[in-house]
Amino acid sequence: MGFTIGGIREIRTGSRRRARSSEITAVAEYTGLWGWDVVPGARAVRSAGGRADCSCGAAGCPAPGAHPLDFAKELTAGATLEEAAAAWARTPGAAVLLPVGRRFDILDVPEAAGRGALARLERMGLPLGPVAATPDQRALFFVAPGAAADLPGLLYRTGWDDADLDLRPLGGGDHITAPPSDHAGQGPMRWLRPPTLDSAGNPPQARLVVGTLAYLCARVCA
């Protein structure tokens, strides 16, 4: 048998069960080890015509498979494996979403720019937080909360305020899909730089990385 969220029937139960098991383990790791809150999220299924239908059931959903489920309960930092399993039993097939703006903000750049910036920043010995990669080739840099609001000023101070940069800040009220969940029906999220005990709870200030990210974004977009 399959299972449903909001009317979309999931098939291939063996692979789905394995996926759910890995997601439950990831949820327990995010809440228990890294101190992050987690929200069960919608999923998207690609139609034969390539359209993404969202499991929330809303016609014309503006963010198919990439938003929290309205009826799902958030798991707060410190939740156990048993609590994660119970939450996903109530929302079978839900994606793992992380609320932004609490323990971290996000700087979203093209993956090619992100990989280049990551290599440069590591060579420079600068502190780095986790970095995730999306299936549509974006890199998500975890930075200290407040970065989204501070970004215009940071770009001004580093001389990049008048550049046409593909650099997007995410802050309070935003969510990101976390590995290993599928993002918007396009494929699984993955880590370019996994979280650690040091980086998860203490991501770097955006001012330490934004200049390098802006420079690599400008090169990639040129």
Order of alpha helices (4+ residues) and beta strands (2+ residues): beta-beta-alpha-beta-beta-beta-alpha-beta-beta-alpha-beta-beta-alpha-beta-beta-beta-alpha-alpha
